[in-house]
Amino acid sequence: MEQVRNEQTIYSAAVYCRLSKDDEQAGESVSIETQKMMLTDFCHERGFSI
């Protein structure tokens, strides 16, 4: 009789956001906030821990 494995792979992710030279003058820019939001949403939708 063949055994069936019921294992789930758990993935971890790192989120990398890049601030351009134009944005750094204003501190944390809207583009950084948008990047963080998009990347964290992507990871959460796929079940990746950050």
N, CA, C and O atoms as CSV, one atom per row, in Angstrom:
chain,resi,resn,atom,element,x,y,z
A,1,MET,N,N,0.841,-1.172,0.000
A,1,MET,CA,C,0.000,0.000,0.000
A,1,MET,C,C,0.895,1.247,0.000
A,1,MET,O,O,1.865,1.323,0.754
A,2,GLU,N,N,0.570,2.187,-0.824
A,2,GLU,CA,C,1.376,3.392,-0.980
A,2,GLU,C,C,0.927,4.464,0.012
A,2,GLU,O,O,-0.266,4.724,0.165
A,3,GLN,N,N,1.905,5.081,0.683
A,3,GLN,CA,C,1.582,6.157,1.619
A,3,GLN,C,C,1.562,7.491,0.879
A,3,GLN,O,O,2.361,7.726,-0.027
A,4,VAL,N,N,0.650,8.345,1.274
A,4,VAL,CA,C,0.539,9.665,0.672
A,4,VAL,C,C,1.048,10.686,1.677
A,4,VAL,O,O,0.591,10.728,2.819
A,5,ARG,N,N,1.986,11.502,1.248
A,5,ARG,CA,C,2.499,12.563,2.109
A,5,ARG,C,C,1.634,13.793,1.952
A,5,ARG,O,O,1.301,14.203,0.840
A,6,ASN,N,N,1.283,14.363,3.060
A,6,ASN,CA,C,0.467,15.574,3.045
A,6,ASN,C,C,1.289,16.705,3.658
A,6,ASN,O,O,0.937,17.254,4.701
A,7,GLU,N,N,2.392,17.042,2.988
A,7,GLU,CA,C,3.275,18.090,3.477
A,7,GLU,C,C,3.011,19.379,2.716
A,7,GLU,O,O,2.707,19.375,1.523
A,8,GLN,N,N,3.137,20.471,3.439
A,8,GLN,CA,C,2.969,21.774,2.815
A,8,GLN,C,C,4.294,22.522,2.941
A,8,GLN,O,O,4.880,22.578,4.022
A,9,THR,N,N,4.758,23.088,1.845
A,9,THR,CA,C,5.985,23.859,1.861
A,9,THR,C,C,5.682,25.264,2.353
A,9,THR,O,O,4.730,25.901,1.901
A,10,ILE,N,N,6.492,25.737,3.277
A,10,ILE,CA,C,6.325,27.083,3.824
A,10,ILE,C,C,7.436,27.958,3.264
A,10,ILE,O,O,8.617,27.632,3.387
A,11,TYR,N,N,7.053,29.066,2.653
A,11,TYR,CA,C,8.011,29.981,2.054
A,11,TYR,C,C,8.116,31.256,2.882
A,11,TYR,O,O,7.133,31.719,3.460
A,12,SER,N,N,9.300,31.805,2.928
A,12,SER,CA,C,9.543,33.110,3.532
A,12,SER,C,C,10.024,34.041,2.434
A,12,SER,O,O,10.666,33.609,1.476
A,13,ALA,N,N,9.713,35.313,2.576
A,13,ALA,CA,C,10.107,36.284,1.564
A,13,ALA,C,C,10.708,37.515,2.230
A,13,ALA,O,O,10.406,37.829,3.382
A,14,ALA,N,N,11.547,38.189,1.496
A,14,ALA,CA,C,12.074,39.489,1.906
A,14,ALA,C,C,11.500,40.531,0.959
A,14,ALA,O,O,11.351,40.280,-0.237
A,15,VAL,N,N,11.185,41.673,1.488
A,15,VAL,CA,C,10.631,42.756,0.676
A,15,VAL,C,C,11.709,43.822,0.511
A,15,VAL,O,O,12.262,44.316,1.494
A,16,TYR,N,N,12.001,44.169,-0.731
A,16,TYR,CA,C,13.017,45.170,-1.033
A,16,TYR,C,C,12.363,46.332,-1.764
A,16,TYR,O,O,11.765,46.153,-2.825
A,17,CYS,N,N,12.480,47.515,-1.194
A,17,CYS,CA,C,11.953,48.725,-1.820
A,17,CYS,C,C,13.126,49.645,-2.124
A,17,CYS,O,O,14.085,49.718,-1.355
A,18,ARG,N,N,13.044,50.337,-3.235
A,18,ARG,CA,C,14.138,51.204,-3.646
A,18,ARG,C,C,13.651,52.642,-3.712
A,18,ARG,O,O,12.619,52.941,-4.313
A,19,LEU,N,N,14.415,53.526,-3.082
A,19,LEU,CA,C,14.127,54.952,-3.095
A,19,LEU,C,C,15.038,55.614,-4.124
A,19,LEU,O,O,16.261,55.486,-4.052
A,20,SER,N,N,14.447,56.314,-5.069
A,20,SER,CA,C,15.262,56.979,-6.089
A,20,SER,C,C,15.851,58.270,-5.526
A,20,SER,O,O,15.381,58.780,-4.509
A,21,LYS,N,N,16.868,58.789,-6.181
A,21,LYS,CA,C,17.504,60.047,-5.764
A,21,LYS,C,C,16.489,61.183,-5.733
A,21,LYS,O,O,16.552,62.043,-4.855
A,22,ASP,N,N,15.566,61.195,-6.669
A,22,ASP,CA,C,14.561,62.258,-6.724
A,22,ASP,C,C,13.633,62.208,-5.521
A,22,ASP,O,O,13.173,63.244,-5.043
A,23,ASP,N,N,13.358,61.006,-5.033
A,23,ASP,CA,C,12.423,60.851,-3.925
A,23,ASP,C,C,13.051,61.086,-2.556
A,23,ASP,O,O,12.349,61.451,-1.613
A,24,GLU,N,N,14.349,60.886,-2.434
A,24,GLU,CA,C,14.959,60.913,-1.106
A,24,GLU,C,C,14.933,62.288,-0.457
A,24,GLU,O,O,15.052,62.385,0.764
A,25,GLN,N,N,14.783,63.344,-1.230
A,25,GLN,CA,C,14.761,64.690,-0.677
A,25,GLN,C,C,13.528,64.912,0.198
A,25,GLN,O,O,13.586,65.700,1.142
A,26,ALA,N,N,12.435,64.249,-0.086
A,26,ALA,CA,C,11.183,64.454,0.640
A,26,ALA,C,C,11.017,63.461,1.784
A,26,ALA,O,O,9.937,63.396,2.369
A,27,GLY,N,N,12.046,62.686,2.125
A,27,GLY,CA,C,11.907,61.675,3.166
A,27,GLY,C,C,11.266,60.442,2.576
A,27,GLY,O,O,11.548,60.075,1.435
A,28,GLU,N,N,10.399,59.795,3.350
A,28,GLU,CA,C,9.717,58.599,2.842
A,28,GLU,C,C,8.627,59.024,1.882
A,28,GLU,O,O,7.671,59.695,2.270
A,29,SER,N,N,8.769,58.639,0.654
A,29,SER,CA,C,7.881,59.121,-0.398
A,29,SER,C,C,6.668,58.219,-0.572
A,29,SER,O,O,6.585,57.129,-0.006
A,30,VAL,N,N,5.740,58.708,-1.367
A,30,VAL,CA,C,4.546,57.945,-1.703
A,30,VAL,C,C,4.925,56.693,-2.484
A,30,VAL,O,O,4.288,55.651,-2.335
A,31,SER,N,N,5.958,56.790,-3.312
A,31,SER,CA,C,6.348,55.629,-4.116
A,31,SER,C,C,6.839,54.486,-3.227
A,31,SER,O,O,6.581,53.320,-3.527
A,32,ILE,N,N,7.537,54.800,-2.147
A,32,ILE,CA,C,8.004,53.768,-1.219
A,32,ILE,C,C,6.812,53.126,-0.523
A,32,ILE,O,O,6.751,51.903,-0.395
A,33,GLU,N,N,5.874,53.933,-0.076
A,33,GLU,CA,C,4.671,53.398,0.575
A,33,GLU,C,C,3.916,52.475,-0.377
A,33,GLU,O,O,3.438,51.417,0.033
A,34,THR,N,N,3.806,52.868,-1.638
A,34,THR,CA,C,3.117,52.060,-2.646
A,34,THR,C,C,3.862,50.754,-2.891
A,34,THR,O,O,3.251,49.689,-2.978
A,35,GLN,N,N,5.196,50.842,-3.002
A,35,GLN,CA,C,5.991,49.624,-3.194
A,35,GLN,C,C,5.794,48.653,-2.042
A,35,GLN,O,O,5.569,47.463,-2.261
A,36,LYS,N,N,5.879,49.156,-0.813
A,36,LYS,CA,C,5.705,48.295,0.368
A,36,LYS,C,C,4.341,47.625,0.352
A,36,LYS,O,O,4.226,46.424,0.597
A,37,MET,N,N,3.305,48.409,0.062
A,37,MET,CA,C,1.947,47.885,0.055
A,37,MET,C,C,1.788,46.797,-1.008
A,37,MET,O,O,1.225,45.738,-0.731
A,38,MET,N,N,2.278,47.053,-2.215
A,38,MET,CA,C,2.136,46.080,-3.297
A,38,MET,C,C,2.887,44.790,-2.982
A,38,MET,O,O,2.366,43.697,-3.203
A,39,LEU,N,N,4.096,44.914,-2.472
A,39,LEU,CA,C,4.898,43.733,-2.181
A,39,LEU,C,C,4.339,42.927,-1.009
A,39,LEU,O,O,4.309,41.698,-1.066
A,40,THR,N,N,3.899,43.600,0.046
A,40,THR,CA,C,3.334,42.869,1.184
A,40,THR,C,C,2.007,42.219,0.807
A,40,THR,O,O,1.727,41.099,1.235
A,41,ASP,N,N,1.187,42.904,0.015
A,41,ASP,CA,C,-0.064,42.303,-0.455
A,41,ASP,C,C,0.212,41.061,-1.296
A,41,ASP,O,O,-0.453,40.039,-1.132
A,42,PHE,N,N,1.186,41.146,-2.189
A,42,PHE,CA,C,1.573,40.016,-3.029
A,42,PHE,C,C,1.972,38.820,-2.164
A,42,PHE,O,O,1.530,37.696,-2.403
A,43,CYS,N,N,2.797,39.068,-1.174
A,43,CYS,CA,C,3.266,37.988,-0.300
A,43,CYS,C,C,2.127,37.388,0.512
A,43,CYS,O,O,2.023,36.166,0.626
A,44,HIS,N,N,1.273,38.233,1.075
A,44,HIS,CA,C,0.151,37.733,1.875
A,44,HIS,C,C,-0.824,36.917,1.044
A,44,HIS,O,O,-1.335,35.900,1.513
A,45,GLU,N,N,-1.093,37.350,-0.193
A,45,GLU,CA,C,-2.001,36.615,-1.069
A,45,GLU,C,C,-1.494,35.213,-1.365
A,45,GLU,O,O,-2.284,34.292,-1.573
A,46,ARG,N,N,-0.182,35.052,-1.383
A,46,ARG,CA,C,0.411,33.759,-1.699
A,46,ARG,C,C,0.851,32.965,-0.465
A,46,ARG,O,O,1.420,31.879,-0.580
A,47,GLY,N,N,0.579,33.524,0.712
A,47,GLY,CA,C,0.881,32.827,1.953
A,47,GLY,C,C,2.338,32.854,2.356
A,47,GLY,O,O,2.782,32.014,3.139
A,48,PHE,N,N,3.095,33.818,1.825
A,48,PHE,CA,C,4.515,33.943,2.199
A,48,PHE,C,C,4.623,34.767,3.475
A,48,PHE,O,O,3.963,35.797,3.611
A,49,SER,N,N,5.448,34.317,4.402
A,49,SER,CA,C,5.733,35.151,5.560
A,49,SER,C,C,6.865,36.108,5.177
A,49,SER,O,O,7.746,35.765,4.388
A,50,ILE,N,N,6.825,37.286,5.739
A,50,ILE,CA,C,7.834,38.306,5.400
A,50,ILE,C,C,8.787,38.437,6.576
A,50,ILE,O,O,9.723,39.236,6.525
